[in-house]
């Protein structure tokens, strides 16, 4: 039979364990939670301060250059001067005001695995104060829906969502009209006229039609 003193000792031991557990739980709740900081944007500017934009498709050899005119609209400077759809350009400019990456690979010293040694695109943003901001676009990331980019003066490689980036990369396709192919003209073949038979054999005489 368990003595009364034994029960008292067991009860006291249980209270001590419970107090220790509650104390440790409260400390864990008060301790700061470690989080991975989000990468800083490539830059942050006011969208109205962007007065020029250059998109170079280095693989296709195509370039489109845009400028904001005094009436706060947009015009195409090259390859063919013209008026640009302001709403379409502003979608790209809105993203370019603060391009936010999904992730950052700061230790990436070799750009070749990301196709940034020979990038697919080069983007240049021109500001009202005369400064230019540029970055290069490499291949698509294995996870899909994002691409690798690098920026001069910033170490490492950034992973950027294709959702906003595509608004910039497809400006050339959306703003420049597709040239209409010229119709192919089939050459006219003249009918062959049969000459006299030089072999000495007389040609057949056609009977007159009644």
Secondary structure, DSSP 8 states (H G I E B T S, - for coil): ---HHHHHHHHHHHHHHHHHHHHHHHHHHHS----------S----GGGEEEEEEEETTTTEEEEEEE-TTS-EEEEESS-EE--HHHHHHHHHHHTS---SEEETT----GGGT-TT-SEEEEEEETTS-EEEEEEEEE-TTSSEEEEE-TTS-SEEEEEHHHHHHHHTHHHHHS---------------------TTS----------
